[in-house]
Amino acid sequence: MTSDASTVLEVLQGRARRDPQQHALLAPGRQPASNTDVLGHVTNVVQFLRSAGITQTDRVALALPNGPDLATALLGAITAATCAPLAPDQPKAALESQLANLRARVLVVTDVRGGAAREAAAALRIPVLDLELGERAGEFTLRSSTTTSASGVDKGAVADGSLLLFTSGTTSTPKLVPLTEASLLRSAANVAASIELRPTDRCLNVMPLFHIHGIVAALLGSLSAGGSVVCTPGFAATDVLRWVDAFEPTWYTAVPTIHQAMLDAVRRGEREPSWPTLRVIRSSSAALPVRVAAELESVFGVPVIEAYGMTEAAHQMTSNPMPPAMRKAGTVGRPAGPEVAVIDDDRRHLPAGAEGHVVIRGSTVIAGYLDNPAANASDFDNGWFRTGDLGRFDDDGYLTLIGRSKEMINRGGEKLAPREVDDALLEHPEVLHAVAFAIPHPRLGEEAAAAVVLRAQARVTAAELRVFAAERLAPFKVPRRVVVVDEIPRGPSGKLLRTQLADLLGLTELSKAAGSRSRVDPVDDLEAELQELWQRVLGLDEPPSTDAEFFELGGDSLHAVELFEAIEATFGRRLAATLLLTAPTVRDMAAELRAAAPDDTFVTVVAVQPEGSKPPLFCLFRAGSIVATRHLAHGLGREQPVYGLWIPAMHGPPEAAGSIEEIAALGVQAIRTTQPVGPYFLLGHSLGAVVTYEMARQLASDGDRIGLVVIADALHPKVVDARWHRRRSFRYRTRKLFSRRGPAVVAYRVRSMLGLRPPAPPLPPLPGADALVDWAAASERERRYVPGPAPGPVAVLATRAFINAAGSPDLGWADDLAAGWWAHEVPGSHDTMIGEPHVHVLTARLRDSLDRAVASPISSATPSR
């Protein structure tokens, strides 16, 4: 049942006629108010305002605490004038600004609270009305506490609506929204229809009644449907279950943070959750995580209806339907109020599945903001209002919101929706709340960060949460910083202040401080040339300071490979990749280039992280990828010593480098200078893993114990050899010839041989292509190598592509591994597994393997030669 009344007063009069003694408003600690009582309270407010000279065009501001008195004051002010409810617990400066923008005629406060609001009104010479509470819910008397005339207040202001509300201002300066009684009641009827409200329903209202959600959904939705409202002072975890027992409500509506708090309150209760009268839970005003919705339905056993609303539409725009109709988790349902569409940047309406800007139009949508022509010009277009949200419809007409357009993170041109990061982090069982947001980045412009609130007694760390996210998100979407906080800052209505979080958490100042040190310019042409190379490789807007570190500027292992390739092409010198670990600045590189060319046979051991109580870990990567040891060290923690190995011979031609055994002997000699005796813990990646395996065998043959060998993305030589022969087999080449592309390849080669086609220009190297490695020579060395039995425990860490190539997670090594080996899959590609962000997953698997090897050591077997 919904009322067909066109004004609030008609709604209340109709209720009083139909059932005078039915409870309309209830509240903790107050006597219930019947339909007749509420009509009398509201009529008294109207009469008092009229006697005070307030007309329909005047603006009455309310700064009252949440509860039944704010409800009846709101209803009375809407009827008698233009009502403007304000959050009462704001600083004086904020209230003064809002009252000035409103040009309020009078302010209503309580006689015991409202000090800041009273002071703000005094500063603007706005008369104040004191509200004195009565016994029944919503019963009070008004008296004037000031006699100051309202000079400076525009008494003749044109009526703009029945209700004036400020937008939440989460992405911009708050704007003033004028709403009519007709639009408010129409939207309330839409809410009532969506969740099938009846006169027997009772709402437990925990939403503030200075916010559109509480006003329209909880208060007007209930009253227009003939039901009742329990007006609480706001959500209170210690009291909510007591309120449930006392008032037996059938539904409640709230923002996701309150839903989560409701779940926490039930879990902390001394008894099993018992809410026998509950019929439905409604959620709106922010995205409801799928996990929270599922937990609500599991705990309370009722449907959870997610809706989409905003102030400019008098609240509801879309809603999921009630059962038995289909509800879709993660969506905000179908249009349930104004017309809703998704458009592109050129204002063309998009079909189902296409992502774009969400726009609305209809009788509940405002025609424009007050006194804000700039916002009106940008947000309103040919009858449509741009919500500022991005979304898409599916084939069934359900809308999925991606995020606010102003909240999207622009990471070097890649657009990232924060909600996707939120949802990934919220999948972790120890994460209570998660909010992703943008932080400044010197090279990319913006980078993703996330603030999380953990459950009580949670043990997960920020680094582990990054690992968790990296297993679920594309690399560029993984937050580079995860900050654990006790509480995430929110606005008065409970909405996230996503665009302000970097400032509120102090991360903006940290970024500014990192980039605020004085600039150091080149001292000669050599430094200037290097500076230009750095700028090009790292994609910087301006040349870097010559004392800026490579990693501070956003560099990683792939950038390092590109940089060394560019330096060799420009200066004819191959620098040791370890330089970026020991002296990672333009000035350091210039000094290295000025020095004499080093001996290419010299093996370098870099103490990336020499401190720590655990046995050291020696890492052998290919060429410039040695810089990945810096990421590993960070992820393993300060107690794990980490050393990086660079063996130039590993990357040269076979005649210069020698066999795998000869290269490994160089590595063994080098690490003995750092650690003379075992146990030895070794990690190798790619070709480095094959060399590392042989180093372990040589160390074990000398009587040293091998603590662990980690093979990261390295196929067993027999697999490499089999693949080499397969690609050169008659069958393979025949299949290639008769494949779909075979004729085109043959035709191309014939034309090239006959000179009928000019030679194609050389292709530029792919970003991150490792030109420092002679891959043909490396493959030849691998095929010739016979590993033999493992000298100790082995962990195989592999990406999906390498697992598929080998046909098994062990990458073909299983026959050489006895007891004490295990395998893990790692996300990413062969290159990105050792770089951001997947290196954090690699590090987590590595940490587990090291702990396992240390906890259960296995005696080294002396390998047969």
Secondary structure, DSSP 8 states (H G I E B T S, - for coil): -----SSHHHHHHHHHHH-TTSEEEE-TTSB-EEHHHHHHHHHHHHHHHHHTT--TTSEEEE---SSHHHHHHHHHHHHHSEEEE--TTS-HHHHHHHHHHHT-SEEEEESSS-HHHHHHHHHTT--EEEEEE-SBTT-EEEEE------TTS-TT-----SEEEE---SSSS--EEEE-HHHHHHHHHHHHHHTT--TT-EEEE-S-TTSHIIIIIIIIHHHHTT-EEEE-SS--TTTHHHHHHHH--SEEEE-HHHHHHHHHHHHHSSS----TT--EEEE-SS---HHHHHHHHHHH-S-EEEEEEEGGGTEEEEE---TTS---TTS--EE-SSEEEEE-TT--B--TT--EEEEEESTTS-S--TT-HHHHHHHEETTEEEEEEEEEE-TTS-EEEEEEGGG-EEETTEEE-HHHHHHHHHTSTTEEEEEEEEEEETTTEEEEEEEEEE-TT----HHHHHHHHHTTS-GGGS-SEEEE-SS--B-TTS-B-GGGHHHHTTHHHHHHHHT-S-----SSHHHHHHHHHHHHHHT-SS---TT--TTTTT--HHHHHHHHHHHHHHHS----TTHHHH--SHHHHHHHHHS----TT--EEEEEE---SS--EEEE-SGGGGGHHHHHHHHH-TTS-EEEEE-GGGGS-HHHH--HHHHHHHHHHHHHHH-SSS-EEEEEETHHHHHHHHHHHHHHHTT--EEEEEEES---HHHHHHHHHHHTSHHHHHHHHTSTTHHHHHHHHHHHHTT-S---------TT--TTS-HHHHHHHHHH----S-SS-EEEEE-HHHHHHHTSTTTT-GGG--SSEEEEE-SS-TTGGGSTTTHHHHHHHHHHHHHHHHHS---------
